Every structure is written in structure tokens, then in C-alpha cells.
Amino acid sequence: MRRNLIVVRAGDRSLHRRWTDDTRARSFDLLVSYYGSIPGRYARRAEHYHEMKGPRWPVHDWLWRHERALLGRYERVAFVCDDVDATTRTWNAMFDLCDWFGLDLAQPAIDGHAGLPITMPVAGCLLRYTNFVEVMAPVFSRRALERCGDTFGDSVSGWGLDHVWSARLPYPEFRLAIVDGVRVRHTSRVRQGTLRPVLDALGVDPVSEGLELLRRLGPSFEPAREIARLTVA
């Protein structure tokens, strides 16, 4: 067993196979949660394999509730969309920097189709401490996952969960960051990912879900902002 884990909800066009294509040593195991229609599709190339239909975050919630002991064995767990393009080296670097800087919740900077400007890479930065890490590719420390795992079922679409996590992990007691030194490419347009048809079939509107979560947060809600940055020479 390796120190870290990546969990991916994978469809038939998933890019996760590129994440383990490099022959160099990986610092992470892979848990593939497959939502397609070909039994055993990715079972041979994953340390852990699971099949279940449905949207991404409700199934992450199921995994949290039923495989909590497994997830808890790892120092850090990332939950990554299957339309994120990256390599073994990318994820090794991400986990290394999270460990080096003691990050509790972090994400790589996003090239391609970014959901928010704050998640796009900033030249000359190694990382930016923030009060916000979005749902596309969050990396949780063990203690952060313990604080936030029970929120995964609060939003079918996942919209708004990132602000809930921020409220649960106040800076500076918990360190949140966007890591500019590691970049991944989001290949789908925002709100047009591979699981979007599942949400449409269920009649789920991500914007409405996000606004409802923000309403419930009330005074705990803070807009996404940068707190400090580490630059490179």
C-alpha cells in the first residue's frame, strides 16, 4: 500500500489511465469507481475497484460511509474528476508538495476549462494559501477528510461543497492552498463534464444546489480569496 490515494469516478472516456502510465514509482494508489456499463472495465489497473451508477458526490458519500476504514489508511486522499488530464509525475509532485507544506486541503492549478479565475495558475507562484479549494480535484489530509467526509452527500452536483469545506477548515489552523507548481488540464467545459447527463436525468440544477448550501452556511460563508502566496525565484 502506498501513502496516498486518488479516487476517481470513471466513465468510458475517463482519462485516469494516463495518471498511472509512467513507469516511475508512484506515491499513490488508485481507487476507480466505475459508472459505465462494461463490468470490470478498469479493474485490472487499479488497487481498489468499485462499480456504481449515479452522480459523483453521492457515490463519494457512499464510499466514505462504507469504505471509511480503507480511506483512513492513507495520509492523503484526492477525489479527481475523470476529465482531468495529468500524469504520474503530476500527482507525485502534488502529493509531495502537500506533504512538504503540511497542507490539509489543496488542489493543483487548473489549465484548460477552469471554473473560477482563482484556480488558474499564477506565474511565479509555487502555491497560494486560500480559503477555498474547489470540487474538481481536492486533496484532503487525513484530518481534513475526517472533518469533511460527512458533507459529501450534501450536494448531488457537488456545487457549494467547496465553501462548506472552507467553513469546516478555518485558516490558519488548517492550511488550504492552490498549488501553482502543479498544473492539470481540465478537458471539459464547465457544467459539461462526463457526468452532467446523469444530473440532467435526475433534474438536478447545480446552481440551485450551490445557492442553497451557501444560504445554509449563512455568516460562515466567505467568497473565495487568496490569503498569502509563496513565490519562486
C-alpha positions as CSV (number, residue, x, y, z in Angstrom):
1,M,0.0,0.0,0.0
2,R,1.3,3.5,-0.9
3,R,1.0,6.6,1.3
4,N,-1.7,8.4,-0.8
5,L,-4.9,7.6,-2.7
6,I,-6.7,9.0,-5.7
7,V,-10.4,8.3,-6.1
8,V,-11.9,8.7,-9.5
9,R,-15.5,8.3,-10.7
10,A,-14.6,6.9,-14.1
11,G,-16.7,6.6,-17.2
12,D,-15.8,5.0,-20.6
13,R,-13.9,8.1,-21.7
14,S,-12.0,8.5,-18.4
15,L,-8.5,10.0,-18.6
16,H,-7.4,8.3,-15.4
17,R,-5.3,5.7,-17.2
18,R,-2.8,8.4,-18.1
19,W,-2.3,9.1,-14.3
20,T,-0.6,5.7,-13.9
21,D,1.1,5.3,-17.3
22,D,4.5,6.4,-16.1
23,T,6.9,3.6,-15.2
24,R,8.5,5.6,-12.4
25,A,7.5,4.8,-8.8
26,R,4.0,6.1,-7.8
27,S,3.4,7.6,-4.4
28,F,-0.3,6.9,-4.7
29,D,-2.8,4.0,-5.1
30,L,-5.9,4.3,-7.3
31,L,-9.5,3.6,-6.4
32,V,-11.6,3.5,-9.6
33,S,-15.3,3.9,-9.1
34,Y,-16.8,3.0,-12.5
35,Y,-20.2,4.3,-13.6
36,G,-20.3,2.8,-17.1
37,S,-21.9,-0.4,-18.4
38,I,-19.0,-2.8,-19.1
39,P,-18.4,-4.9,-15.9
40,G,-14.8,-4.9,-14.8
41,R,-13.8,-2.3,-17.3
42,Y,-10.9,-0.8,-15.3
43,A,-10.5,-3.5,-12.6
44,R,-7.0,-4.7,-13.7
45,R,-5.3,-1.3,-13.4
46,A,-6.5,-0.2,-10.0
47,E,-5.5,-1.1,-6.5
48,H,-9.2,-0.8,-5.5
49,Y,-12.2,-1.1,-7.8
50,H,-15.9,-0.3,-7.4
51,E,-18.9,-0.1,-9.7
52,M,-21.9,2.0,-9.0
53,K,-24.2,4.2,-11.2
54,G,-25.1,7.7,-10.2
55,P,-23.6,11.2,-9.8
56,R,-20.1,11.8,-8.5
57,W,-20.5,13.2,-5.0
58,P,-23.3,10.9,-3.7
59,V,-21.1,8.0,-4.7
60,H,-18.1,9.5,-2.9
61,D,-20.5,9.8,0.1
62,W,-21.3,6.1,-0.2
63,L,-17.6,5.3,-0.3
64,W,-17.0,7.5,2.7
65,R,-19.7,5.8,4.7
66,H,-18.9,2.2,3.6
67,E,-15.2,2.2,3.0
68,R,-14.1,4.7,5.6
69,A,-11.6,2.3,7.1
70,L,-9.9,2.0,3.7
71,L,-9.8,5.7,3.1
72,G,-8.5,6.3,6.6
73,R,-5.4,4.2,5.9
74,Y,-4.0,6.8,3.6
75,E,-2.2,10.0,4.6
76,R,-3.9,12.0,1.8
77,V,-6.9,11.2,-0.4
78,A,-7.7,13.1,-3.7
79,F,-11.1,13.0,-5.3
80,V,-10.5,13.8,-9.0
81,C,-12.8,14.2,-12.0
82,D,-12.3,11.7,-14.8
83,D,-11.9,14.5,-17.4
84,V,-8.7,15.9,-15.7
85,D,-5.6,15.3,-17.8
86,A,-2.5,14.6,-15.8
87,T,0.4,12.2,-15.4
88,T,2.0,10.1,-12.7
89,R,4.7,12.8,-12.3
90,T,2.0,15.4,-11.8
91,W,0.3,13.6,-9.0
92,N,3.6,12.6,-7.3
93,A,4.6,16.2,-7.3
94,M,1.2,17.3,-5.9
95,F,1.3,14.8,-3.0
96,D,5.0,15.7,-2.3
97,L,4.2,19.4,-2.0
98,C,1.1,18.8,0.1
99,D,3.4,16.8,2.5
100,W,6.2,19.3,2.5
101,F,4.0,22.3,3.3
102,G,1.6,20.4,5.6
103,L,-1.4,21.2,3.5
104,D,-4.8,20.0,4.8
105,L,-6.8,20.7,1.7
106,A,-5.3,21.6,-1.7
107,Q,-5.7,21.4,-5.4
108,P,-3.4,21.7,-8.4
109,A,-3.8,24.8,-10.5
110,I,-6.2,24.3,-13.5
111,D,-5.3,24.8,-17.1
112,G,-7.9,24.5,-19.8
113,H,-11.5,25.0,-18.7
114,A,-11.3,26.4,-15.2
115,G,-14.4,27.0,-13.1
116,L,-13.1,30.1,-11.3
117,P,-10.2,32.5,-12.0
118,I,-8.7,31.9,-8.6
119,T,-7.9,28.3,-9.6
120,M,-6.0,29.2,-12.7
121,P,-2.1,29.2,-12.4
122,V,-0.3,32.3,-11.4
123,A,3.2,32.8,-13.0
124,G,6.0,32.9,-10.4
125,C,4.0,31.3,-7.6
126,L,4.7,27.9,-6.0
127,L,1.4,28.0,-4.2
128,R,-1.2,30.4,-2.8
129,Y,-2.8,29.9,0.6
130,T,-6.5,30.4,0.1
131,N,-9.8,29.9,1.9
132,F,-11.1,27.9,-1.0
133,V,-10.4,24.6,-2.8
134,E,-12.9,23.5,-5.5
135,V,-14.5,20.2,-6.0
136,M,-12.7,19.2,-9.3
137,A,-9.6,17.7,-7.7
138,P,-9.4,18.3,-4.0
139,V,-6.6,16.6,-2.0
140,F,-7.5,16.0,1.7
141,S,-5.2,15.3,4.5
142,R,-6.4,12.5,6.8
143,R,-7.6,15.0,9.5
144,A,-9.3,17.2,6.9
145,L,-11.2,14.2,5.4
146,E,-12.4,13.3,8.9
147,R,-13.8,16.8,9.3
148,C,-15.4,17.0,5.8
149,G,-16.2,13.4,4.7
150,D,-19.7,13.6,6.1
151,T,-20.6,16.6,3.8
152,F,-20.1,14.7,0.6
153,G,-23.8,13.8,0.4
154,D,-25.0,17.4,1.0
155,S,-24.9,18.2,-2.8
156,V,-25.8,15.9,-5.6
157,S,-23.9,18.0,-8.1
158,G,-21.1,18.9,-5.7
159,W,-21.7,22.7,-6.2
160,G,-21.3,24.5,-2.9
161,L,-19.4,21.8,-1.1
162,D,-16.1,23.7,-1.5
163,H,-17.5,26.6,0.6
164,V,-18.7,24.1,3.2
165,W,-15.2,22.6,3.5
166,S,-13.8,26.1,3.9
167,A,-16.1,26.8,6.8
168,R,-15.1,23.5,8.4
169,L,-11.4,24.1,7.9
170,P,-10.6,27.6,9.1
171,Y,-7.3,29.1,8.1
172,P,-4.6,29.2,9.7
173,E,-5.5,26.2,12.0
174,F,-6.0,24.3,8.7
175,R,-3.9,25.0,5.6
176,L,-5.7,25.3,2.3
177,A,-3.9,26.1,-0.9
178,I,-3.9,26.2,-4.7
179,V,-0.6,24.7,-5.9
180,D,0.6,26.7,-8.9
181,G,3.7,24.5,-9.0
182,V,1.5,21.6,-10.2
183,R,-0.9,22.1,-13.1
184,V,-3.5,19.8,-14.5
185,R,-5.7,20.4,-17.6
186,H,-9.5,20.2,-17.3
187,T,-10.6,19.0,-20.7
188,S,-14.4,19.6,-20.5
189,R,-16.2,22.9,-20.4
190,V,-17.6,23.9,-17.1
191,R,-21.1,22.2,-16.5
192,Q,-20.5,19.9,-19.5
193,G,-18.5,17.1,-17.9
194,T,-19.0,13.4,-18.5
195,L,-21.5,13.0,-15.6
196,R,-23.6,16.1,-16.5
197,P,-26.2,13.9,-18.3
198,V,-26.7,12.0,-15.1
199,L,-27.6,15.2,-13.3
200,D,-29.9,16.3,-16.1
201,A,-31.7,13.0,-15.9
202,L,-32.2,13.5,-12.2
203,G,-33.5,17.0,-12.7
204,V,-30.6,18.4,-10.5
205,D,-29.6,22.1,-11.1
206,P,-26.1,22.7,-9.8
207,V,-26.6,26.4,-9.4
208,S,-29.7,26.0,-7.2
209,E,-27.9,23.4,-5.1
210,G,-24.9,25.6,-4.6
211,L,-27.0,28.6,-3.6
212,E,-29.0,26.5,-1.1
213,L,-25.7,25.4,0.5
214,L,-24.5,29.0,0.7
215,R,-27.8,30.0,2.3
216,R,-27.4,27.3,4.9
217,L,-23.8,28.4,5.7
218,G,-25.1,31.9,6.5
219,P,-22.5,34.0,8.3
220,S,-19.9,31.2,7.8
221,F,-19.8,31.8,4.1
222,E,-16.8,33.7,2.7
223,P,-16.1,34.4,-1.0
224,A,-13.1,32.6,-2.4
225,R,-9.9,34.6,-1.8
226,E,-6.2,34.4,-1.6
227,I,-4.6,34.8,1.8
228,A,-0.9,34.6,1.1
229,R,1.5,33.3,-1.6
230,L,4.8,31.6,-1.9
231,T,6.8,32.7,-4.9
232,V,9.7,31.1,-6.7
233,A,12.9,32.8,-7.6
